[in-house]
């Protein structure tokens, strides 16, 4: 049977090359990059619940409609956290202003701020060991960066862990391997039944500075002021655009990226690029006059940064049709030079996908890796729907992630052309095969 599949997929070599030529060398060259620049320059960052996010959704609805695609909006409720004015300074052993970014969902300080002595620790274990020193202090975490997946636990749980020991606030070393005194924000999770204390990220440099001072036995005092607050949930939308399948319109190959971002930088990399290539894939297919057997559906998720909020509501609404979802795809790890396609699914489905990526020979990305990932598609994958994500040369992704550095300057038009081509070829071919991917 696999030889039949190999033959069927190999039959798409010409159409795959047409898509690649259009995206990389043809009339659509650099189009996804230009679209991203126009969008992020016009709107800027777009945090959940903000007016900017509303404008971003309107912008994309209009732009994709003008592109001749079939667009609609699906309403959802999303968190509305507001940063407010914030600042931090070291008072002793010397005066120094500290660059900070409050963490999503954090409470604010009293208006006059919190001034307290600092306890610097390098791990949760050290915090437990020195619990008696944490009472009434501001806990500074100076944990080393191991990997995002591992180290992000400090950003997520640092406040509650410190609050359990009586801390007044937490300042957490930004989750990044590289810093030019740049703080990085992100969501944090308060544990139920634990006092909610203010939490912000500081720079790698300042975390290490305070660690060295503490090692010398110097008394460190910091004043922290945060105007953060959480407002009632806001109305928003997932933005959905489709090319309807000619034979099985009810069956769907879903491509996606998220439209919201943090309230710093431009959200160009996280996840403007992923949103744009998911639109671009449909544009390329439309421009070539192609129409697959199944429906190609691009979803631009809302409130991903707050924990995949828009995507979870989409899943709850559409899971009744689970058997008709063929493949779910998400790009949320940057649109730098593509390296491979990551895939989660049955062994039989993996064999099909291994044939599909061979069609990407002209752009040298024929590798299929394990573990498709993405906050927004994870509910589908956990339910057994095949999932795919884009693996790019992402060694600099976390340099800019959730910081003022996430701007158009980190994007490259040629890399985006390649990502768009890969995305379009995979989506189109899977949507046009005789059979759905085996579960």
C-alpha positions as CSV (number, residue, x, y, z in Angstrom):
1,X,0.0,0.0,0.0
2,X,2.8,2.4,0.8
3,X,4.2,2.0,-2.8
4,X,0.7,3.1,-4.0
5,X,0.9,6.1,-1.7
6,X,4.4,6.9,-2.8
7,X,3.3,6.9,-6.4
8,X,0.2,9.0,-5.7
9,X,2.2,11.6,-3.8
10,X,5.1,11.6,-6.4
11,X,2.4,12.6,-8.9
12,X,2.3,16.1,-7.2
13,X,5.9,16.9,-8.1
14,X,4.9,19.4,-10.8
15,X,2.3,21.2,-8.8
16,X,4.6,21.4,-5.8
17,X,7.3,22.9,-8.1
18,X,4.7,25.5,-9.4
19,X,3.9,26.5,-5.8
20,X,7.6,26.8,-4.9
21,X,8.5,28.7,-8.0
22,X,5.6,31.2,-7.4
23,X,6.5,31.7,-3.7
24,X,10.3,31.8,-4.0
25,X,11.1,33.2,-7.5
26,X,7.8,34.3,-9.0
27,X,5.2,37.1,-8.6
28,X,4.6,36.2,-5.0
29,X,8.3,36.5,-4.0
30,X,8.7,38.5,-0.7
31,X,4.9,39.0,-0.5
32,X,4.4,37.4,2.9
33,X,7.2,39.6,4.3
34,X,5.7,42.8,2.8
35,X,2.3,41.8,4.2
36,X,3.8,41.3,7.6
37,X,5.6,44.6,7.5
38,X,2.5,46.5,6.4
39,X,0.5,44.8,9.1
40,X,2.9,45.2,12.1
41,X,3.9,48.7,11.1
42,X,0.3,49.8,10.9
43,X,-1.0,48.1,14.0
44,X,2.0,47.5,16.3
45,X,1.7,45.0,19.2
46,X,-1.7,43.6,20.0
47,X,-2.2,42.1,23.4
48,X,-5.3,40.1,24.4
49,X,-8.2,42.5,25.2
50,X,-6.6,45.6,23.7
51,X,-7.9,48.0,21.1
52,X,-4.9,47.1,19.0
53,X,-5.9,43.5,18.8
54,X,-9.4,44.5,17.7
55,X,-7.8,46.7,15.0
56,X,-5.5,43.8,13.9
57,X,-8.5,41.5,13.5
58,X,-10.4,44.1,11.4
59,X,-7.2,44.7,9.3
60,X,-6.7,41.0,8.5
61,X,-10.4,40.5,7.8
62,X,-10.3,43.3,5.2
63,X,-6.9,42.4,3.8
64,X,-7.8,38.7,3.2
65,X,-11.2,39.6,1.8
66,X,-9.5,42.0,-0.7
67,X,-7.3,39.1,-1.6
68,X,-10.4,37.3,-2.9
69,X,-10.6,34.7,-0.1
70,X,-13.6,33.7,1.9
71,X,-13.3,35.1,5.4
72,X,-15.4,35.0,8.5
73,X,-15.0,35.8,12.2
74,X,-15.9,33.4,15.1
75,X,-16.6,35.2,18.4
76,X,-14.7,34.2,21.6
77,X,-14.1,35.7,25.1
78,X,-10.5,36.5,26.0
79,X,-8.6,37.7,29.1
80,X,-7.9,41.4,29.4
81,X,-4.8,42.1,31.5
82,X,-3.4,45.7,31.4
83,X,0.3,46.4,32.3
84,X,-0.1,50.0,33.5
85,X,2.9,52.1,34.6
86,X,5.7,50.1,36.1
87,X,9.2,50.7,37.4
88,X,11.9,49.2,39.6
89,X,15.0,50.5,41.2
90,X,17.7,49.2,43.4
91,X,18.1,51.5,46.4
92,X,21.0,49.7,48.1
93,X,23.9,48.9,48.0
94,X,23.8,51.6,45.3
95,X,21.2,53.4,43.3
96,X,20.4,51.8,39.9
97,X,17.3,51.7,37.8
98,X,16.2,48.1,36.8
99,X,14.6,47.4,33.4
100,X,11.4,45.3,34.0
101,X,8.4,43.9,32.3
102,X,5.5,42.8,34.5
103,X,4.2,39.3,33.7
104,X,0.8,38.7,32.3
105,X,-2.0,38.1,34.9
106,X,0.2,39.7,37.6
107,X,-1.4,41.8,40.3
108,X,-0.1,45.3,40.8
109,X,1.7,46.8,43.9
110,X,0.0,49.3,46.2
111,X,0.2,52.8,44.5
112,X,3.3,53.7,46.6
113,X,5.1,50.5,45.5
114,X,6.8,47.9,47.5
115,X,10.3,48.6,49.0
116,X,12.0,45.6,50.6
117,X,15.2,43.7,51.0
118,X,16.0,41.1,48.4
119,X,16.6,37.4,48.6
120,X,18.4,36.1,45.5
121,X,18.1,32.4,44.7
122,X,19.1,30.3,41.7
123,X,16.4,27.6,41.8
124,X,13.2,26.5,43.4
125,X,15.3,24.1,45.5
126,X,17.3,27.0,46.9
127,X,14.2,28.9,47.7
128,X,12.8,25.9,49.7
129,X,16.2,25.6,51.5
130,X,16.2,29.3,52.4
131,X,12.5,29.6,53.0
132,X,13.1,31.3,56.4
133,X,14.9,34.2,54.6
134,X,12.1,34.8,52.1
135,X,9.5,36.2,54.5
136,X,8.8,39.9,53.9
137,X,11.4,40.0,51.1
138,X,11.3,40.5,47.3
139,X,12.6,37.2,45.9
140,X,14.9,37.5,42.8
141,X,15.3,34.3,40.8
142,X,18.6,34.1,39.0
143,X,18.1,30.7,37.4
144,X,20.4,29.8,34.5
145,X,18.8,29.4,31.0
146,X,18.8,25.6,30.2
147,X,16.1,25.6,27.5
148,X,12.9,27.5,27.1
149,X,10.7,24.5,27.9
150,X,12.5,23.8,31.2
151,X,13.4,27.3,32.4
152,X,10.0,28.9,31.7
153,X,8.7,27.2,34.9
154,X,10.4,30.0,36.8
155,X,8.3,32.6,34.9
156,X,5.1,30.6,35.2
157,X,5.3,29.5,38.9
158,X,7.9,31.8,40.5
159,X,5.4,34.1,42.1
160,X,3.3,31.4,43.8
161,X,6.4,29.5,44.9
162,X,7.8,32.6,46.5
163,X,4.4,33.6,48.0
164,X,4.2,30.3,49.8
165,X,7.3,31.3,51.7
166,X,5.9,34.8,52.6
167,X,7.6,36.8,49.8
168,X,6.1,40.3,49.0
169,X,7.0,40.2,45.2
170,X,9.1,38.3,42.7
171,X,11.6,39.6,40.1
172,X,12.5,36.8,37.7
173,X,15.5,36.6,35.4
174,X,14.2,36.8,31.8
175,X,13.8,33.5,30.0
176,X,16.4,34.0,27.3
177,X,19.9,32.8,26.4
178,X,21.0,36.3,25.3
179,X,20.5,39.8,26.6
180,X,21.4,43.4,25.9
181,X,19.7,44.5,29.1
182,X,16.3,43.5,27.6
183,X,13.5,42.2,29.8
184,X,11.2,39.6,28.4
185,X,7.5,39.3,29.4
186,X,5.1,36.3,29.2
187,X,2.1,34.7,31.0
188,X,2.4,33.6,34.6
189,X,0.1,31.2,36.6
190,X,-1.1,31.9,40.1
191,X,-1.8,28.7,42.0
192,X,-5.2,28.4,43.6
193,X,-5.3,29.1,47.3
194,X,-1.9,30.9,47.3
195,X,-1.6,34.7,47.9
196,X,-1.2,36.6,44.7
197,X,2.0,38.7,44.7
198,X,3.3,41.1,42.0
199,X,5.7,39.4,39.5
200,X,7.9,40.9,36.8
201,X,10.9,39.9,34.7
202,X,14.2,41.7,35.0
203,X,17.2,41.5,32.7
204,X,19.8,38.7,32.8
205,X,22.4,41.3,33.6
206,X,20.5,42.7,36.6
207,X,19.7,39.2,38.0
208,X,23.4,38.3,37.8
209,X,24.4,41.7,39.3
210,X,22.2,41.1,42.3
211,X,23.4,37.5,42.6
212,X,27.0,38.7,42.8
213,X,26.2,41.3,45.4
214,X,24.3,38.7,47.5
215,X,27.4,36.4,47.2
216,X,29.4,39.2,48.8
217,X,26.9,39.4,51.6
218,X,25.8,42.9,50.6
219,X,22.3,44.0,51.6
220,X,20.2,44.7,48.5
221,X,17.0,46.8,48.7
222,X,14.7,47.3,45.7
223,X,11.6,49.4,45.2
224,X,9.0,48.0,42.8
225,X,6.0,49.8,41.5
226,X,3.5,48.1,39.2
227,X,0.1,49.4,38.0
228,X,-1.0,46.0,36.5
229,X,-4.6,44.9,36.7
230,X,-7.0,42.4,35.2
231,X,-10.2,43.7,33.7
232,X,-13.4,41.7,32.8
233,X,-13.0,39.3,29.8
234,X,-13.1,41.0,26.5
235,X,-14.9,40.1,23.2
236,X,-12.7,39.0,20.4
237,X,-12.6,36.7,17.4
238,X,-10.7,33.8,15.8
239,X,-10.3,34.9,12.1
240,X,-11.1,32.1,9.6
241,X,-10.4,32.0,5.9
242,X,-11.1,29.1,3.5
243,X,-10.7,27.6,0.1
244,X,-13.6,25.2,-0.1
245,X,-12.8,21.6,-1.2
246,X,-14.4,20.5,-4.5
247,X,-15.1,16.9,-3.5
248,X,-15.1,16.7,0.3
249,X,-15.9,20.3,1.5
250,X,-16.7,19.1,5.0
251,X,-13.2,17.6,5.4
252,X,-10.5,20.1,6.6
253,X,-6.8,20.7,6.5
254,X,-6.2,23.5,9.0
255,X,-3.3,25.9,8.9
256,X,-2.7,28.4,11.6
257,X,-0.7,31.1,13.5
258,X,-1.9,33.5,16.3
259,X,-2.7,37.1,15.7
260,X,-2.3,38.4,19.2
261,X,1.1,39.2,20.7
262,X,2.6,40.7,23.9
263,X,2.4,44.4,24.4
264,X,6.0,45.1,23.5
265,X,7.8,45.2,20.2
266,X,5.8,44.5,17.1
267,X,4.9,40.9,17.4
268,X,6.5,40.3,14.0
269,X,8.2,37.1,14.9
270,X,5.7,35.8,17.6
271,X,3.5,35.3,15.8
272,X,3.0,37.7,12.9
273,X,5.2,35.5,10.6
274,X,3.2,32.3,11.4
275,X,-0.1,34.2,10.7
276,X,1.2,35.6,7.4
277,X,2.5,32.3,6.0
278,X,-0.8,30.7,6.9
279,X,-2.6,33.4,4.8
280,X,0.1,33.3,2.1
281,X,-0.3,29.5,1.6
282,X,-4.0,30.0,0.6
283,X,-3.0,33.0,-1.6
284,X,-0.4,30.9,-3.5
285,X,-2.9,28.1,-4.1
286,X,-5.6,30.6,-5.2
287,X,-3.2,32.4,-7.5
288,X,-2.4,29.1,-9.3
289,X,-6.1,28.4,-9.7
290,X,-5.8,25.2,-7.6
291,X,-8.6,23.8,-5.6
292,X,-8.0,20.7,-3.5
293,X,-10.5,17.9,-2.8
294,X,-10.8,19.0,0.8
295,X,-11.2,22.4,2.4
296,X,-8.1,24.4,3.2
297,X,-8.9,26.5,6.3
298,X,-6.5,29.1,7.8
299,X,-7.3,30.1,11.4
300,X,-5.6,33.2,13.0
301,X,-6.0,32.4,16.7
302,X,-6.7,35.1,19.3
303,X,-5.3,35.1,22.9
304,X,-2.7,32.4,22.3
305,X,-0.3,34.1,24.7
306,X,-2.8,33.7,27.6
307,X,-2.7,29.9,27.2
308,X,-4.4,29.2,23.8
309,X,-7.7,30.8,24.9
310,X,-9.2,31.4,21.5
311,X,-8.0,28.0,20.2
312,X,-9.6,26.1,23.1
313,X,-12.9,27.8,22.4
314,X,-12.6,26.9,18.7
315,X,-11.9,23.3,19.6
316,X,-14.9,23.1,22.0
317,X,-17.1,24.5,19.1
318,X,-15.8,22.3,16.3
319,X,-14.7,19.0,18.0
320,X,-18.1,17.5,17.2
321,X,-16.7,17.3,13.6
322,X,-13.4,15.8,14.8
323,X,-13.5,12.9,12.3
324,X,-13.5,15.4,9.4
325,X,-10.3,17.1,10.6
326,X,-7.5,15.6,8.4
327,X,-4.5,17.6,9.6
328,X,-3.9,20.6,11.9
329,X,-0.9,22.7,11.3
330,X,0.6,25.6,13.4
331,X,3.5,27.9,12.9
332,X,4.5,29.6,16.2
333,X,8.3,29.1,16.5
334,X,9.4,31.8,14.0
335,X,9.5,31.9,10.2
336,X,13.3,31.8,9.9
337,X,14.9,29.5,7.3
338,X,12.9,26.2,7.4
339,X,14.7,23.1,8.4
340,X,12.0,20.4,8.6
341,X,8.4,19.6,9.2
342,X,7.5,18.3,12.6
343,X,4.7,15.7,12.7
344,X,2.5,13.9,15.3
345,X,0.3,11.1,14.1
346,X,0.1,7.3,13.6
347,X,2.9,5.3,12.0
348,X,0.7,4.9,8.8
349,X,0.1,8.7,8.7
350,X,3.9,9.3,9.2
351,X,4.6,7.2,6.1
352,X,2.3,9.3,4.0
353,X,3.9,12.6,5.4
354,X,7.4,11.3,4.7
355,X,6.4,11.0,1.0
356,X,4.8,14.5,1.0
357,X,7.9,16.2,2.3
358,X,10.0,14.6,-0.5
359,X,8.1,17.1,-2.7
360,X,10.1,19.9,-0.9
361,X,13.3,18.7,-2.5
362,X,13.6,22.0,-4.6
363,X,14.0,24.0,-1.3
364,X,16.0,21.3,0.5
365,X,13.5,20.7,3.4
366,X,12.6,17.0,2.9
367,X,13.1,16.1,6.5
368,X,10.2,14.9,8.7
369,X,10.8,15.1,12.4
370,X,8.8,13.7,15.4
371,X,6.5,15.8,17.5
372,X,4.3,18.4,15.8
373,X,3.8,21.2,18.5
374,X,1.8,24.3,19.2
375,X,-0.3,25.6,22.0
376,X,-3.3,26.2,19.7
377,X,-3.3,22.8,17.9
378,X,-2.5,20.7,21.0
379,X,-6.2,19.9,21.9
380,X,-6.7,18.4,18.5
381,X,-3.4,16.3,18.7
382,X,-4.3,15.1,22.2
383,X,-7.6,13.9,20.7
384,X,-5.8,11.9,18.0
385,X,-5.9,14.3,15.0
386,X,-2.6,14.4,13.1
387,X,-0.7,17.6,13.7
388,X,2.3,19.4,12.1
389,X,4.5,22.4,12.9
390,X,7.3,24.2,11.2
391,X,10.8,23.7,12.4
392,X,13.0,26.6,11.5
393,X,16.6,27.7,12.2
394,X,15.4,29.1,15.5
395,X,18.7,29.5,17.4
396,X,18.0,33.2,17.9
397,X,14.2,33.0,18.5
398,X,14.4,33.3,22.2
399,X,16.8,36.3,21.9
400,X,13.8,38.4,20.8
401,X,10.9,36.4,22.2
402,X,8.3,38.5,24.2
403,X,10.6,41.5,24.3
404,X,10.9,45.0,22.6
405,X,13.3,43.2,20.2
406,X,10.5,41.3,18.4
407,X,10.2,43.6,15.4
408,X,10.4,43.4,11.6
409,X,14.2,43.7,11.8
410,X,14.5,40.1,12.8
411,X,12.5,38.9,9.8
412,X,14.0,37.9,6.4
413,X,12.0,38.0,3.2
414,X,13.7,35.0,1.6
415,X,13.3,32.8,4.7
416,X,9.6,33.7,4.7
417,X,9.3,32.8,1.0
418,X,10.6,29.3,1.8
419,X,8.3,28.9,4.8
420,X,5.3,29.9,2.7
421,X,6.3,27.5,0.0
422,X,6.7,24.6,2.5
423,X,3.4,25.4,4.2
424,X,1.5,25.7,1.0
425,X,2.8,22.5,-0.6
426,X,2.2,20.4,2.5
427,X,-1.3,21.7,3.1
428,X,-2.4,21.5,-0.6
429,X,-1.1,18.0,-1.2
430,X,-2.6,16.5,2.0
431,X,-5.9,18.2,1.2
432,X,-5.9,16.8,-2.3
433,X,-4.9,13.1,-1.7
434,X,-7.5,10.4,-2.4
435,X,-7.7,9.5,1.3
436,X,-7.5,11.3,4.6
437,X,-4.4,10.6,6.8
438,X,-4.9,7.4,8.7
439,X,-5.5,7.9,12.4
